[in-house]
Amino acid sequence: PDMLVFDKTGTLTSSEQFEVIYHGRPIDEHEKVQLSSLFAQSTHPLSQSLFRHLGQVALPLEHFEEHIGQGLSATMRGVQLRAGSMKYVLNNQEEKHLLQTRVYVEIASEVLGYFELSSHFRTGLTEFKDQLKDYRLAVCSGDTPKDRSRLQVLLPENTIYRFSQSPEEKWVYVKEHQNNGHHIAMIGDCLNDAGALK
């Protein structure tokens, strides 16, 4: 390959290490179990981090759906559960200027609040930087641009950054470069990257 395209969440960042802060009305123990059970169904690094944060309880759910790049929904004993982006949960336009990643949560049509997650970059990225200097590099992430300045220190200066990318936008970006004659290696870790990884 002559070009490397990286996903950020779970690829350049550690999928095990997120600092989690909750903002909203207090969540009781029953609601924690409901949300933990919802997050347990997804392999996305943010979902897995929230599953661990909420106590790693996974009770059966009905009608689970993962809306790639948007959020999760399911029913538990007749109660609707949803979690995901502001656009998905609140039906609002996504705030692309946010400084932290947010996962909004809703139970029985009541938005409780959101979890704010801060990522930690994988150890060894700085040493990896010298090995990457001969490639065209891009970071295509569904996340906000909050980590751009930290990435600019860790990756070569000619790296292209594309944030708030849907799975389809990642796929289009890779396809455009392939159509322009580039041989691309896409490095990602989860379902949101599946189209671009084809």
N, C-alpha and C positions, 0 to 999 in steps of 0.2 A: 504493500500500500504506500501511497505518497501523501495520504491525508488521514489523520486520526480524529474521530469525533467522539467526545466523551459525554455521557450523561453525568450529572453531578450527584444527585441524592443516591447514596448507597454504592456509588462507584468511586468518586473522588472523596466522598465523605464516608465515615464509618457508619454502617447501618446499625451498629450496636450502641453508639454514643450520641445521644441527643439530650440536650438540657430541655426539660419540659416545664412550662409554667402555664397554669390554667387561669383564665379570666372569665368571670361570669358569676351567675348565681351558684351557691354551693350545690355540689352534686352529692346526693345521699348514697349509701352503700348499695342499695338496689339498682340505682341508675349507673353506678360504676360497673356493676356486673353486666348490665345490659350493654353498655358501651364497650367494655372489655370483650364481650362475646362477639360484638360486631367487628371490632378491629382484628380479632383472632382469625377471621375468615379470609383476610387479605395478606398477600405476601409482600406488599409494598413496605419499604423500610420505615416510613412514617407510621403506618398502621401497626407494624410490629413493635415499634418503640412505644406507641400509646398502649398497646396490649400489655407490655411489660409494666409500664407506668401505672396502669389501672389495676394491677394485681394478678394478671394472667389467669383469669377465670373465663372459661369458654362453655357456655350452655348452648343447647340447640336453638337454632334460628330457623325461621321459615322465609322463603322467597328472597334469599340473599342475592343481591346484584352488585357487581363492581362496575361502575361507570368510569372507564379508563380515563385518567387525567382529571377526573372531577370529584368522585366520592363513592361512598358505599350506602346501600340501603338494605333493610331487612325488616322482618316482623318477628317479635318475640311475644308469644302468648297474646296475639292480637294487637300489640302495641308497635306502631311504626317507629323505626330508628333510622336516622340518617346522619352521615358525617362526611365532611369534605370541604371543598373550597367555598369561599364566600358566594361565588356565583351559583354553585350547586345548591347549597343549603338555604341561602337567603334570597335566591333569585335576583341578585344584584350583579352589577358589572364587577368583575374581579378588580381589586386594587393592586395594580402592578408595581406601585411604588413602596409597598410595605417593606419594612426593614427585617421582618422575621416571617418565617413560614407559619401559617395559621391553618388549623383544622377546626372547623366549626362543627358543633354537635347539636342534634335535635332529637327530642323524644316526644312522641305523641303530639306532633306539630308545634311544640314549644322549643324555641332555640334557647339552649341553656347558656351558651357562651362559646369560647374557643380555646384550644390549646395552642400555645406558641412554642415552636421548636427551634432550637439553635443547633446547628450541626458542628461537628468536629471533623476536620480533614484527616485523612489517613496518614499515618506516620510514613515517612519515606518519600513523600511527594517532592520535597526539595531536591533530594538526590536524583530522583527520576527526571527532573527538569533538564539536565544536560543530555540525557539520552533522547529527549524529544525534539531537540533543536533542529534536526534535519527534516522534520515533517511539518506539513501544514497542520495546524491544530484548531479545533473548535470545541467549545463546550455548549451543548444544546440541553437546556434544562427546563423542566416544567415549573421550577421554583422561581421565586422573585430574584431580582438582581442584588439582593442584600449581601451576598458573599463575593461580589465582583472584585472589590479591592483586595480581599484576602487571596483570591485566586490569582490576581495579577502579580502578586509576590511569588507565588508557588509555581506558576507556569511560565513558559517563554513569552516574551513581550509581544510577539506577533500572533498570539492566540486570539481567535474570534469568539465572542461571547454572545449567545442567544438565550435569553431568559423568557420565562412565561410562555414556553412553547408547548403546544398540545402535542399528543402523539402523532397526529397527522402532519403538523408543521415540522416535526423532527424528520418524518419520512420524506416530505417534500424537499427539505434542505439537503438531505443525503442524496436523493434522486437527482436534484439539480446539479450537484457536483459530479455525480457519476455521468450524467449526460454531457458534462463539459470535459470528460476524459479523465477524471480523477479516479484512482483506485482507493476506495475508502474502507477503513476498518472502524466500525461503530462499536464502542465499548459501553455496555449498559448492563443493568442487573435485574430489570423487572419488566412487568407487563407493559408499562408505559413506553418502553423502548422497542417493543416487539416489531412494529412496522418498520422502523429504521434499521433494525437488525437483520431484516430479510436479505 
